[in-house]
Amino acid sequence: MAVFNYKARQADGTITSGSIEAAERRLAMQRLQAQGLSPMALKEGSTSAPSIFAKLGERSKSLRNTGSSTDQSNIPVKQRGSKREHIGLTVLKRLMELHSSGLPIGDSIRILSQRLSDKEQRGIVQTLWRDLSEGSTLAGAMSRQPRYFPNSISYVIEAGEATGNLAPILRKVIDYLEEKEAIRKKMIASMMYPTFICTVAIAVVVLFMTVLLPQIQGMLDRLGGEMTWSARILIDGSSLIAKAGPFILIAGIVGALAFQQWRRSEKGLRRSDSWLLKLPLLGKIFLYGDLFQVGNLITTLLESGINTTETLRLTERTVKNSELKERFNTARGQVNEGLSIAQAFQRNRFMPELAVDILTVGENTGNLAHSMNEITRSFRNELTARLSKLTTLVSTGALICAFILVALIALGIVTSVFQVSRTLS
């Protein structure tokens, strides 16, 4: 008989752990379910200390399993992050549809692994089902596929499983991902027109400088005329770009690689993240992006019945900016020592003053989740407004640059034609 160490949830939602004897994993899971337990993790243990050869065998077996799981999932490695997140969102939607109808989460994933028509989505769900069959939790299975399910989602799912209230958690996660995708699509749509205008302007400039301008210059040389000042600016500018362009490109690539390498260090990451928050327009976008995610997660966890200490601990993992994460960590420690959340956030300058005032009202009235939800909505509106402002500025700047280039080319063509006419006359 083998010994299996388990972690399971009782009917009242409390988590328990222990060990059970069974001939195989499937029988162990059946025995736990017969006792009214919902297994969250089930791993085979050993009554004696394993030898060095056994450890090596288990290590090689785990490596083989890791490689085989990557092969069986049929998931391409090279793919854009936004597309991968969209695929993960689609899988969560299908999972939510089945789970909301009354099916347990395990049965929902098993059915999806057989019914999904998309090959990539089916591969993801099959990997989730395999991990669940081996005793893993849904959050643990998702954490093994971070390309499709970010860590912030796994942490929230883990909290939902711990409280036995997974359906509203899934709905909140889907709403957050849909809102995030809607903001991204809005930015892309607003940038398409200026991108098209700039592309056309650059194509016209290249055509003029490589085809039309050399012919005009050759004609003026044969006739003894001189180039106009606008045409001379274009010629000198193209010569400068042709000579210095490769060096500028190489210097830019080397600088980007050096900056990326520097950001991998702890000191470089903290300093560069601090710089990002101080940028004139982008800094507020980075700030409100993190605050929107933090507020949404805190609201979700509090509404699910998780206490404040555990909510802050899970939320801290999802803060991307290291400067903000350090402030949040300090505030969390102060909350654990007895300070209110509003006072801790105010002391560490984690949120704006108005948001802190709303938090104070929520804590005084005992309705912290509602106040945090209102703050999150204000963060979302502020983020959307600043993104719209950024796209407007970028679009206007791109259109102005394209207009200047096209106007310079038109002026060069017209003045060159007049110069040729005067030379001929």
JOSUL-V616848 format. One record per backbone hydrogen bond with DSSP energy under -1.0 kcal/mol. NH is the residue of the N-H (numbers start at 1). CO is the residue of the C=O. Records with the same first field share a line. If there is no record, write none. Layout:
BEGIN
NH->CO ; CO
END
This chain:
BEGIN
2->22
4->20
5->43
6->18
7->41
8->16
9->38
10->14
13->10
16->8
18->6
20->4
22->2
28->24
29->25
30->26
31->27
32->28
33->29
34->30
35->31
36->33
37->32
38->9
40->7
41->7
43->5
45->3
55->51
56->52
57->53
58->54
59->55
60->56
61->57
62->58
63->59
64->60
65->61
66->62
67->63
68->64
69->65
70->66
71->67
72->68
73->69
84->80
85->81
86->82
87->83
88->84
89->85
90->86
91->87
92->88
93->89
94->90
95->91
96->92
97->93
98->94
99->95
100->96
102->99
103->98
108->104
109->105
110->106
111->107
112->108
113->109
114->111
115->111
116->112
122->118
123->119
124->120
125->121
126->122
127->123
128->124
129->125
130->126
131->127
132->128
133->129
134->130
135->132
136->131
141->137
142->138
143->139
145->142
148->145
149->145
154->150
155->151
156->152
157->153
158->154
159->155
160->156
161->157
162->158
163->159
165->160
170->166
171->167
172->168
173->169
174->170
175->171
176->172
177->173
178->174
179->175
180->176
181->177
182->178
183->179
184->180
185->181
186->182
187->183
188->184
189->185
190->186
191->187
195->191
196->192
197->193
198->194
199->195
200->196
201->197
202->198
203->199
204->200
205->201
206->202
207->203
208->204
209->205
210->206
211->207
212->207
213->208
215->211
216->212
217->213
218->214
219->215
220->216
221->217
222->218
223->219
225->220
232->228
233->229
234->230
235->231
236->232
237->233
238->234
239->235
240->236
241->237
242->238
243->239
244->240
245->241
248->244
249->245
250->246
251->247
252->248
253->249
254->250
255->251
256->252
257->253
258->254
259->255
260->256
261->257
262->258
263->259
265->262
269->265
270->266
271->267
272->268
273->269
274->270
275->271
276->272
277->273
278->275
279->276
286->282
287->283
288->284
289->285
290->286
291->287
292->288
293->289
294->290
295->291
296->292
297->293
298->294
299->295
300->296
301->297
302->298
303->299
305->302
306->301
311->307
312->308
313->309
314->310
315->311
316->312
318->315
325->321
326->322
327->323
328->324
329->325
330->326
331->327
332->328
333->329
334->330
335->331
336->332
337->333
338->335
339->334
344->340
345->341
346->342
347->343
348->344
350->345
356->352
357->353
358->354
359->355
360->356
361->357
362->358
363->359
364->360
365->361
367->362
371->367
372->368
373->369
374->370
375->371
376->372
377->373
378->374
379->375
380->376
381->377
382->378
383->379
384->380
385->381
386->382
387->383
388->384
389->385
390->386
391->387
392->388
393->389
394->390
395->391
396->392
397->393
398->394
399->395
400->396
401->397
402->398
403->399
404->400
405->401
406->402
407->403
408->404
409->405
410->406
411->407
412->408
413->409
414->410
415->411
416->412
417->413
418->414
419->415
420->416
421->417
422->418
423->419
424->420
425->421
END
